[in-house]
């Protein structure tokens, strides 16, 4: 999965919404900053694979 680092929660949600509407699987995660009490917030995303039946219905 590819990752985007986005600190602001509203921005993460907006980007996630756009990705989902365009056929991506999206999940949020956070990683602790080494040596600190803070986190890096990430959006992980991956393009969904379409099945052949879905392509034929279009």
Backbone as JSON Lines, residues from 0, in Angstrom:
{"i":0,"aa":"X","n":[0.84,-1.19,0.0],"ca":[0.0,0.0,0.0],"c":[0.88,1.24,0.0]}
{"i":1,"aa":"X","n":[0.45,2.23,-0.74],"ca":[1.13,3.51,-0.74],"c":[0.67,4.32,0.46]}
{"i":2,"aa":"X","n":[1.5,5.28,0.88],"ca":[1.19,6.04,2.09],"c":[1.28,7.54,1.83]}
{"i":3,"aa":"X","n":[0.38,8.28,2.46],"ca":[0.41,9.74,2.47],"c":[0.48,10.19,3.92]}
{"i":4,"aa":"X","n":[1.36,11.12,4.23],"ca":[1.48,11.67,5.57],"c":[0.69,12.98,5.61]}
{"i":5,"aa":"X","n":[-0.43,12.99,6.36],"ca":[-1.29,14.17,6.45],"c":[-1.61,14.41,7.92]}
{"i":6,"aa":"X","n":[-1.17,15.53,8.47],"ca":[-1.33,15.81,9.9],"c":[-2.76,16.18,10.26]}
{"i":7,"aa":"X","n":[-3.37,17.06,9.49],"ca":[-4.69,17.58,9.83],"c":[-5.78,16.53,9.58]}
{"i":8,"aa":"X","n":[-6.6,16.27,10.61],"ca":[-7.62,15.23,10.5],"c":[-8.64,15.53,9.41]}
{"i":9,"aa":"X","n":[-9.1,16.77,9.31],"ca":[-10.08,17.12,8.29],"c":[-9.51,16.89,6.89]}
{"i":10,"aa":"X","n":[-8.25,17.21,6.71],"ca":[-7.6,16.98,5.41],"c":[-7.5,15.49,5.11]}
{"i":11,"aa":"X","n":[-7.15,14.68,6.11],"ca":[-7.07,13.21,5.92],"c":[-8.42,12.66,5.49]}
{"i":12,"aa":"X","n":[-9.48,13.11,6.17],"ca":[-10.81,12.62,5.83],"c":[-11.25,13.04,4.43]}
{"i":13,"aa":"X","n":[-10.91,14.26,4.04],"ca":[-11.27,14.74,2.7],"c":[-10.53,13.94,1.63]}
{"i":14,"aa":"X","n":[-9.25,13.71,1.82],"ca":[-8.47,12.93,0.85],"c":[-8.97,11.49,0.81]}
{"i":15,"aa":"X","n":[-9.26,10.91,1.98],"ca":[-9.77,9.53,2.03],"c":[-11.09,9.42,1.27]}
{"i":16,"aa":"X","n":[-11.96,10.4,1.43],"ca":[-13.24,10.39,0.74],"c":[-13.05,10.41,-0.77]}
{"i":17,"aa":"X","n":[-12.16,11.25,-1.25],"ca":[-11.88,11.33,-2.68],"c":[-11.33,10.0,-3.2]}
{"i":18,"aa":"X","n":[-10.4,9.41,-2.47],"ca":[-9.8,8.14,-2.9],"c":[-10.84,7.03,-2.94]}
{"i":19,"aa":"X","n":[-11.69,6.94,-1.92],"ca":[-12.72,5.9,-1.88],"c":[-13.68,6.06,-3.05]}
{"i":20,"aa":"X","n":[-14.09,7.28,-3.33],"ca":[-15.02,7.52,-4.44],"c":[-14.4,7.18,-5.79]}
{"i":21,"aa":"X","n":[-13.08,7.12,-5.85],"ca":[-12.39,6.8,-7.1],"c":[-11.86,5.37,-7.13]}
{"i":22,"aa":"X","n":[-12.4,4.5,-6.25],"ca":[-12.11,3.08,-6.34],"c":[-10.87,2.61,-5.59]}
{"i":23,"aa":"X","n":[-10.48,3.32,-4.56],"ca":[-9.33,2.91,-3.76],"c":[-9.77,2.35,-2.42]}
{"i":24,"aa":"X","n":[-9.0,1.42,-1.89],"ca":[-9.15,0.97,-0.51],"c":[-8.26,1.88,0.32]}
{"i":25,"aa":"X","n":[-8.82,2.43,1.4],"ca":[-8.1,3.41,2.21],"c":[-8.19,3.02,3.67]}
{"i":26,"aa":"X","n":[-7.07,3.23,4.41],"ca":[-7.1,3.06,5.86],"c":[-6.19,4.1,6.49]}
{"i":27,"aa":"X","n":[-6.58,4.48,7.7],"ca":[-5.78,5.45,8.45],"c":[-4.91,4.7,9.44]}
{"i":28,"aa":"X","n":[-3.74,5.25,9.69],"ca":[-2.87,4.68,10.72],"c":[-2.03,5.79,11.31]}
{"i":29,"aa":"X","n":[-1.32,5.47,12.35],"ca":[-0.4,6.44,12.95],"c":[0.85,5.71,13.4]}
{"i":30,"aa":"X","n":[1.95,6.42,13.36],"ca":[3.23,5.86,13.8],"c":[3.82,6.81,14.82]}
{"i":31,"aa":"X","n":[4.34,6.25,15.88],"ca":[4.96,7.07,16.91],"c":[6.29,7.62,16.4]}
{"i":32,"aa":"X","n":[6.53,8.9,16.69],"ca":[7.8,9.53,16.32],"c":[8.84,9.05,17.32]}
{"i":33,"aa":"X","n":[9.92,8.49,16.81],"ca":[10.95,7.91,17.66],"c":[11.54,8.99,18.58]}
{"i":34,"aa":"X","n":[11.55,8.69,19.88],"ca":[12.13,9.59,20.87],"c":[11.21,10.73,21.29]}
{"i":35,"aa":"X","n":[9.96,10.74,20.81],"ca":[9.02,11.8,21.16],"c":[7.69,11.22,21.57]}
{"i":36,"aa":"X","n":[6.82,12.08,22.06],"ca":[5.49,11.64,22.46],"c":[4.44,11.96,21.4]}
{"i":37,"aa":"X","n":[4.84,12.19,20.2],"ca":[3.9,12.55,19.14],"c":[3.81,11.45,18.09]}
{"i":38,"aa":"X","n":[2.86,11.63,17.18],"ca":[2.6,10.64,16.14],"c":[2.66,11.28,14.76]}
{"i":39,"aa":"X","n":[2.94,10.46,13.77],"ca":[2.79,10.81,12.36],"c":[1.5,10.11,11.91]}
{"i":40,"aa":"X","n":[0.61,10.86,11.31],"ca":[-0.66,10.29,10.85],"c":[-0.57,10.01,9.36]}
{"i":41,"aa":"X","n":[-1.02,8.81,8.98],"ca":[-0.89,8.34,7.6],"c":[-2.22,7.9,7.02]}
{"i":42,"aa":"X","n":[-2.35,8.07,5.72],"ca":[-3.39,7.42,4.95],"c":[-2.69,6.41,4.07]}
{"i":43,"aa":"X","n":[-3.13,5.17,4.16],"ca":[-2.6,4.12,3.3],"c":[-3.68,3.81,2.26]}
{"i":44,"aa":"X","n":[-3.27,3.68,1.02],"ca":[-4.26,3.47,-0.04],"c":[-3.74,2.5,-1.09]}
{"i":45,"aa":"X","n":[-4.72,1.84,-1.74],"ca":[-4.4,0.87,-2.79],"c":[-5.57,0.84,-3.76]}
{"i":46,"aa":"X","n":[-5.26,0.83,-5.05],"ca":[-6.3,0.78,-6.08],"c":[-6.97,-0.58,-6.04]}
{"i":47,"aa":"X","n":[-8.31,-0.59,-6.04],"ca":[-9.05,-1.84,-6.05],"c":[-8.95,-2.5,-7.42]}
{"i":48,"aa":"X","n":[-8.91,-3.81,-7.42],"ca":[-8.92,-4.57,-8.67],"c":[-10.37,-4.8,-9.06]}
{"i":49,"aa":"X","n":[-10.74,-4.44,-10.29],"ca":[-12.1,-4.68,-10.75],"c":[-12.19,-6.08,-11.33]}
{"i":50,"aa":"X","n":[-13.32,-6.72,-11.03],"ca":[-13.54,-8.05,-11.61],"c":[-14.05,-7.89,-13.04]}
{"i":51,"aa":"X","n":[-13.84,-8.9,-13.86],"ca":[-14.22,-8.85,-15.28],"c":[-15.72,-8.6,-15.44]}
{"i":52,"aa":"X","n":[-16.56,-9.17,-14.56],"ca":[-18.01,-8.99,-14.67],"c":[-18.38,-7.52,-14.52]}
{"i":53,"aa":"X","n":[-17.72,-6.79,-13.63],"ca":[-18.01,-5.38,-13.43],"c":[-17.65,-4.58,-14.67]}
{"i":54,"aa":"X","n":[-16.55,-4.93,-15.32],"ca":[-16.14,-4.24,-16.54],"c":[-17.14,-4.47,-17.67]}
{"i":55,"aa":"X","n":[-17.71,-5.66,-17.76],"ca":[-18.65,-5.99,-18.83],"c":[-20.0,-5.31,-18.65]}
{"i":56,"aa":"X","n":[-20.38,-4.99,-17.4],"ca":[-21.68,-4.38,-17.12],"c":[-21.7,-2.89,-17.5]}
{"i":57,"aa":"X","n":[-20.54,-2.2,-17.52],"ca":[-20.41,-0.77,-17.69],"c":[-21.03,-0.23,-18.88]}
